Amino acid sequence: PAPEKGSKDAAGGGGAGGGGDAKQRFYNIENFSVSYAYNEIYFRDINIDWRLNKQYQGAFDYNFTNRPKEVKPFSNIPGIKDSKYLRWIKDFNFYTGFKQFGFRTDMNRTYETSRIRNNTLELTGTFSEMLIQTQVQKTWNWNRQYTFKHDFTKSLKFDFNANNAALVGEPRGVINKEDVDWYESYRDSVWNNIRNWGETTTYNHNPSLSYKLPLDKFPLIDFMSADARYGATYRWDRAPFTQDSLGNTIQNSRQLQLNVQGNFETLYNKVPRLKQINQGKPQNQKPKGKDNPYKKDGFRKVLD
């Protein structure tokens, strides 16, 4: 017989926050998102008495994108704002707040119970009492993700991302709600694990810092550009639950990058003669009319 399935889905999120020009606030409803899903599969056949699989999925997401104020303290100072040689001072800026903060947490729980049939009579012709126990499989994954971005200036930017994967432990055995004492103990154990953020199995984070050097602010070298970046990674893995004696594993790395580029067309355009060549102008312009020397003879007589 075909398995019987049932499912429920629910999702919720923020609506419009008053238009695109509305002021960004960390508590705006559109920054939040919540979802939930439930799926149930019941199956049986000639060998399996019954198998019941239940899946629960839930997620909570928060994402705030900020528009901090840009400050240019030297942009209107006389003697600086009109000088091309002090442009690097004029364009100095910083932001009064961070750019983005995000947090997401999701849980994925699977609970399955099953029991095989006693087919000894059909297989051997003799019925035999067998100790058949209900098989139970439980998995409760809990993932958390963090995002933070901060632009100190237009040139100096910082990013940070972190991920945490954990397991929520459950007591062994079939969940029997009819046994009040056992079920109360089960709930206490689960809630205690949730309050302790579960048992972390994997954690990693990746910070990065990038900086654009202000070479284009200086007239003599404005044909050049350079970017510097520092990146790092860190990862922690828990030892297998069946082999705790092996210990945990830690990995880390870092990366340094420096990219320099030069636009030679901009460099050539600093020389008037080369600029004319780049713009496709002819090197010699022949004069027109009576003053054209190519239309006169050796005695300065105009030729027809």
Salt bridges, closest charged atoms under 4 A:
ASP49 OD1 - ARG117 NH1 3.79
GLU70 OE2 - LYS154 NZ 3.53
ASP91 OD2 - ARG87 NE 3.15
ASP91 OD2 - LYS217 NZ 3.04
ASP106 OD2 - ARG104 NE 3.73
ASP151 OD2 - LYS99 NZ 3.82
GLU170 OE1 - ARG109 NH2 3.17
GLU199 OE2 - ARG238 NE 2.93
ASP222 OD1 - LYS270 NZ 2.93
ASP237 OD2 - ARG235 NE 2.85
ASP244 OD1 - ARG238 NH1 3.09
